[in-house]
Amino acid sequence: MVNKMIVSNILHRPIRTAVSILAVAIEVIMVMLVVGLTHGLLHDTARRVEGVGADVMVQPPGASFLFGLTQAPMPIKIGERLAQIPHVLAVAPTLFLFNSVGGLNIIYGIDMASFNRVSGGFVYHEGGPFTAPYDLLVDDWYAKANHVKVGQRLNFLNHDFRVAGIVEHGKGARLFVPLETAEDLLGVQEKASIFFVKCTDPGYTDDVSDSIHQLLPKHQILPLKEYMSLMTSNNLPGFNAFVTAMIAIAVGIGFLVIFLSMYTTITERTREIGILKSLGASKGYIIAVILREAGLLSLVGIITGYGGAVIGRKITLAAFPTLTIELTAQWAFYAACLALLGSLLGAFYPALRAAQLDAVDALAYE
């Protein structure tokens, strides 16, 4: 009987019900997409660096593990000394260029021969390697997102580059230029932002790292496994604060809409509440009925939000193929809990107000 009454109340005001469900759905969508996008970008960056194939990365003193914040502070001759360390198979000096045209990108300036020895070489979808100083390699995701073709001219850093090849994604950056060209663009000579070091066997990673520490005691030495452990939200400045702010906004939207919806509902149903109380309904019973109604609205909104998050992910990735959005079961559960908690909190005051109504006054309400 109670469930039938709750469903009837929900269906009695279809527009208000739809708005309440939509608010909860938006809350769930915001939480899942914001968290999915931020974590997706972070994990995608880590996977692409892992795809370079290096076992150890050498950066200048005080460098951040966030690539692109430093560019060319190390002499490239350090690479020759690193190559002489026992159990080192190859060393690839790489120079970072920061590009903000058409989105934020880090361009790798690479020596093709050494980079291929470390990474195992590029897989070409179209075209081939550099043949001229201002040739450019792009990965397949970047090419798809920007409709880039082999032979096309692209302008980066106020220079025109010819797309020489489209390569499989996952080798660090999405854009690659010759190391000498990167040096010219930055106005430096014989410099590198990072050295990717590949061991003869991954089991020698610790030994090689210790040897590099002895050779370059002030430099930043990052074994790949350590780098991967650093690529978490807790190690990124402001990352958790941003995610928390977005979640708070989403929960606030759900809370306010449910609050207004249930408050208006209580006002309209004052006489009905008076009838229930005259029939012996307790305060706890009145509160339970209203909270169950809010819970049902929230449940439908959560399910709708799940569907909306999946659709939103597909639309976003269709428009921006280079993005990565990870929708996880863990955050789907968290989003549901936040939405349900926000809805119940939003309905609690109206429910408490309804329970405190005097039965005689409620029956006389017009």
PyMOL commands that set and color helices and strands:
alter all, ss='L'
color gray80, all
select helices_A, chain A and resi 2-12+14-50+78-83+112-119+140-146+179-186+202-215+224-230+233-235+239-268+270-278+283-319+329-355+359-363
alter helices_A, ss='H'
color red, helices_A
select strands_A, chain A and resi 56-59+74-75+88-99+105-110+124-127+135-139+153-156+159-167+175-178+191-192+194-199+220-223
alter strands_A, ss='S'
color yellow, strands_A
deselect
rebuild
show_as cartoon
